[in-house]
Amino acid sequence: MLIESRSALRGEITVPSDKSISHRAVVAGALAGGTTQIDNFLLSEDCINTIECFRKMSIGIDILSNSKIRVHGKGLYGLKMPGSILNAGRSGTALRLLLGVLSAQQFNSNLTRNEDVMKKPVGAVAAYLQQMGANISGKEDGNFCPLAISPVALKGSSFDISSLETNIKSPLLLASLYAEGETTITEAVKSRNHTELMLNYFGADIKTDGLRVISHRVENLYARNVSIPGDISMAAYFITAGLLVANSDILIKNVGVNPTRTQFINVYRTMGAKIEIVNERTINNEPFADIHVKASELKGTKIDGQLIPCLLDELTVMIVAAAFAKGTTEVSGISGFKIEQSGKLKAIAMELSKMGAKISEIEDGLVIEGREGLRGTVVESRNNYSLAMALSVAGLAAEGETMIRKTQAVDIVYPEFFSTLNKL
């Protein structure tokens, strides 16, 4: 993909629907009694796999025009034993959410994932659900698919989850809808709360007290209409581009601005970013808004381990912003996080260095010495959508032309990404 330097980015755009909320809306609708209509649903491969899994459990789901779907829920106890193995595809989110639901059902089920990700560990979710009594078996005590889940009565329990385990919370909350007694989850850091908001919107009994989330069993959930906001993690690429390209003025419409997802905006503002949140409103418990971005002179900052859990989806493109900022940006405390394990930080540092960025590794992070400008060259995205999109932002702000190799993954998650850039 060839990216040319731009003198300005101007216009009004939207971004794809939020994948996390789309998954959860299907799950809640399937477990609720009655028909739920979901507007602006993300019809991606991952979300369609979630739909197919519930269809196999006798939940009728209609895919309508204009990104709408209709879920004919049968209540918390209305799922039926699937006639074949359930496949979560490539999505870790779908896998974990389904495991939370299946662990509470009074029928046997089997859950797997696509062959190309079969070797990826499931993580600690099975072990945590087993503390509630769940009967989950699989290779290495349920750490690898395929998984077999057998009927059992769940009991509420208390959990302390670290900053590396934030994805454990949602499956535990789904299981807690069926569990006897109280389920308490205490987090080390405040993580995304889409599950709490969605389930409460459908009638769950979940309360939050600081870093503690307390849930009680309910008799049923009840169908509601849902609207999915634009994905702020996808908006982050356009926000960053708007900040870095001179004379830019961009309005991004109908974005989800849940406070558990906007930490990167707070960091950008400390760097001098001109970002305004306008037209704020709340729909199905989620905050929506439009985001107005203007070109800004950024300065370096410090991003430590306390912030990292809230920035995992945006940190790659934030490194790009830091490379153009005045002064030094230090990112520390990344040990153990998925983003480090996948090598994305090292990869973006290596590719930006080809463009003239000065980035050095420290024991637990990176130090970026901002430069006035980078120069276009040939870079590799390794067919990773986050790298490809972040490098595209760098190319827009760099001198000359940037050729990004292996960008096919962008077509899977955001096929309109490059055409949207071209509209600005």
Secondary structure, DSSP 4 states (H G I P E B T S, - for coil): -EEE--S--EEEE--PBPHHHHHHHHHHHHHEEEEEEEES----HHHHHHHHHHHTTT-EEEE-STT-EEEEEE-TT-----SS-EE-TT-HHHHHHHHHHHTT-SS-EEEE--GGGTTS---THHHHHHHTT-EEEEHHHHTEEEEEEE----B--EEEE-TT-GGGHHHHHHHHTTSBSEEEEEESS----HHHHHHHHTT-EEEEETTEEEEE--S-EE---EEPPB-HHHHHHHHHHHHHSTT-EEEEEEEE--TTT-HHHHHHHHTT-EEEEEEEEEETTEEEEEEEEE----B--EE-TTTGGGTTTTHHHHHHHHHHSBSEEEEE--TT-HHHHTTHHHHHHHHHHHTT-EEEEETTEEEEE--S--B--EEE-TT-HHHHHHHHHHHHHSBSEEEEE--HHHHHH-TTHHHHHHH-
